[in-house]
Amino acid sequence: EVQLVESGGDLVQPGGSLRLSCAASGFTFSMYAMSWVRQAPGKGLEWVSAITSIGGSTSYADSVKGRFTISRDNAKNELYLQMNSMKPEDTAVYYCARGWKVRDRGPSWGQGTEVTVSL
């Protein structure tokens, strides 16, 4: 079965950095675009970033553009999100998802990884 396991979430100070990872299994990872999606406390899902299957093209939500970088290592079946210059509004549970600019939950979503940016 498709499995996506996020990791790397932590408490970080405003202006700090974190690197999230997503380990994928159960499908041919290199054939699919991937996305990062987040959900802030009490809020709905927000698409964050997407990357094409080979990694040649990326896209970002306006709220994170210039601060976050999505990447992937198809040899390791892993997706990454480098988050720099973090802001309190980045506080959320972060999920990876299969597909381009994914905005809705699917059956393969994992538990996510929690990121907290202190005020």
ABEGO torsion letter per residue (X at the ends): XBBBBBBGBBBBBBGBBBBBBBBBBGBBAAABBBBBBBBBBGBBBBBABBBBAAGABBBBBAAABGABBBBBBAAAGBBBBBBBGBBAAABBBBBBBBEBGBABBBAABBAEBBBBBBX
